[in-house]
Amino acid sequence: GERSWLPVPPEHRPLAVDRQQADAGSLLSGFKQLLHWRREQPALLHGELHLRPVDAQVLAFERHHSAQRVFCAFNFSDTPATLALPEGWSQARALDGSGLSGAHVEGDTLVFEPWGGLFLQA
């Protein structure tokens, strides 16, 4: 293979693409799965975007396209978080297949683990 003209610290070697491609649990594999899954969701590709009010830790938005409505929420923090669901979303179901985890619905509230996220479909 090609050699870098700069020294590569040993702790960076496991992050190389050739190593991550062979690991189904790697960050690279996770992103590839997410991108493949996203292409199958019309609302995430073509839908209108509606940002939810700003939260200190959680980014949340809705996407609508044709009959599909998706609520997307992500905890961009290393501490747990909660977010009140907007009206009409408490009965929504998790949209499976993204590989995203670390969040769930409790009544009218989303509960997040650190770095957790969730896609809901109404």
C-alpha positions as CSV (number, residue, x, y, z in Angstrom):
1,G,0.0,0.0,0.0
2,E,0.9,3.6,-0.1
3,R,3.0,5.1,2.7
4,S,2.2,8.4,4.4
5,W,4.8,11.1,4.2
6,L,4.0,11.9,7.8
7,P,4.3,9.5,10.7
8,V,1.0,7.9,11.7
9,P,0.5,7.5,15.4
10,P,-0.3,3.8,16.4
11,E,-3.6,4.8,17.9
12,H,-4.8,6.0,14.5
13,R,-4.2,2.7,12.7
14,P,-7.5,1.1,13.7
15,L,-9.3,4.0,12.2
16,A,-7.9,3.4,8.7
17,V,-10.6,2.6,6.0
18,D,-9.1,-0.8,5.2
19,R,-9.4,-1.9,8.8
20,Q,-12.9,-0.4,9.3
21,Q,-14.3,-1.9,6.1
22,A,-13.7,-5.4,7.5
23,D,-15.4,-4.5,10.8
24,A,-19.3,-4.6,10.8
25,G,-19.3,-2.6,14.0
26,S,-17.0,0.2,12.9
27,L,-18.0,3.8,12.6
28,L,-17.5,3.6,8.8
29,S,-19.8,0.6,8.5
30,G,-22.4,2.4,10.7
31,F,-22.4,5.4,8.5
32,K,-22.6,3.3,5.3
33,Q,-25.7,1.5,6.8
34,L,-27.3,4.8,7.8
35,L,-26.8,6.3,4.3
36,H,-28.2,3.2,2.7
37,W,-31.2,3.2,5.0
38,R,-31.8,7.0,4.4
39,R,-32.1,6.4,0.7
40,E,-35.1,4.2,1.4
41,Q,-36.9,7.0,3.3
42,P,-38.7,9.4,1.0
43,A,-39.3,12.0,3.8
44,L,-35.6,12.1,4.6
45,L,-34.6,12.5,1.0
46,H,-37.3,14.8,-0.4
47,G,-39.4,16.0,2.5
48,E,-39.9,19.5,3.8
49,L,-37.8,20.2,6.9
50,H,-39.3,21.7,10.1
51,L,-36.8,22.4,12.8
52,R,-38.1,22.1,16.4
53,P,-37.3,24.8,19.0
54,V,-33.7,25.0,20.0
55,D,-32.6,22.8,22.9
56,A,-29.2,22.9,24.6
57,Q,-28.3,19.3,23.9
58,V,-30.9,17.9,21.4
59,L,-31.3,18.7,17.7
60,A,-34.8,17.7,16.6
61,F,-36.7,18.2,13.3
62,E,-39.6,16.8,11.3
63,R,-39.6,15.8,7.7
64,H,-42.7,15.3,5.6
65,H,-43.1,13.9,2.1
66,S,-46.3,12.5,0.6
67,A,-47.8,10.2,3.3
68,Q,-44.5,9.8,5.3
69,R,-43.9,11.9,8.4
70,V,-40.6,11.4,10.3
71,F,-39.5,13.0,13.6
72,C,-35.7,13.0,14.0
73,A,-33.9,13.7,17.3
74,F,-30.3,13.5,18.3
75,N,-28.6,14.1,21.7
76,F,-25.3,15.8,20.8
77,S,-24.0,15.5,24.3
78,D,-22.1,13.1,26.6
79,T,-24.9,13.4,29.2
80,P,-28.4,12.0,29.2
81,A,-31.2,14.3,28.0
82,T,-35.0,14.5,27.6
83,L,-37.2,16.3,25.1
84,A,-41.0,16.8,25.1
85,L,-42.5,15.3,22.0
86,P,-44.5,17.7,19.9
87,E,-48.3,17.2,19.8
88,G,-49.3,14.2,17.7
89,W,-46.1,12.3,18.1
90,S,-46.5,10.3,21.3
91,Q,-48.2,7.4,19.5
92,A,-45.5,7.3,16.8
93,R,-43.4,4.2,16.3
94,A,-39.7,3.9,16.0
95,L,-38.5,3.8,12.4
96,D,-36.2,0.8,12.4
97,G,-33.2,0.0,10.3
98,S,-31.1,3.1,10.7
99,G,-28.7,1.6,13.2
100,L,-29.2,4.6,15.5
101,S,-29.9,3.8,19.2
102,G,-29.8,5.3,22.6
103,A,-33.2,6.9,22.8
104,H,-36.8,5.8,23.5
105,V,-40.3,7.3,24.1
106,E,-41.8,7.4,27.6
107,G,-45.3,8.8,27.4
108,D,-44.9,12.3,25.8
109,T,-41.1,12.5,26.3
110,L,-38.1,11.3,24.4
111,V,-35.4,10.0,26.8
112,F,-31.8,10.0,25.5
113,E,-28.7,8.3,26.5
114,P,-25.5,10.2,25.9
115,W,-25.0,10.6,22.1
116,G,-28.4,8.8,21.5
117,G,-30.8,9.4,18.7
118,L,-34.1,8.2,17.3
119,F,-36.3,8.3,14.2
120,L,-40.0,8.2,14.7
121,Q,-42.7,7.6,12.0
122,A,-46.2,8.8,12.4
